[in-house]
Every structure is written in structure tokens, then in C-alpha cells.
């Protein structure tokens, strides 16, 4: 069982990765499908 702090940190880290990847895709490719 994860402690709440570890779980929150993991979720936050994952969100950062997803957001950064999405931003890079938008900046790099402009409009994409």
C-alpha cells in the first residue's frame, strides 16, 4: 500500500510528464491529429 504522499507525488509527476509531452507536441508539430 502506498503512503498518501508517495501516491500524490507519483500522480503529480505523471501529470507533469503528460502535460509537458502535450505542450511539446503542440509546439513542435503545431496542429496535429
RAGIMO-V297803 format. One record per residue. N is the residue number from 1. RES is the residue in three letters. BURIAL is 1 if it has 24 or more other ideal C-beta (glycine too) atoms within 12 Angstrom, else 0. Layout:
# RAGIMO-V297803
((N/RES/BURIAL) (N/RES/BURIAL))
This chain:
# RAGIMO-V297803
((1/UNK/0) (2/UNK/0) (3/UNK/0) (4/UNK/0) (5/UNK/0) (6/UNK/0) (7/UNK/0) (8/UNK/0) (9/UNK/0) (10/UNK/0) (11/UNK/0) (12/UNK/0) (13/UNK/0) (14/UNK/0) (15/UNK/0) (16/UNK/0) (17/UNK/0) (18/UNK/0) (19/UNK/0) (20/UNK/0) (21/UNK/0) (22/UNK/0) (23/UNK/0) (24/UNK/0) (25/UNK/0) (26/UNK/0) (27/UNK/0) (28/UNK/0) (29/UNK/0) (30/UNK/0) (31/UNK/0) (32/UNK/0) (33/UNK/0))
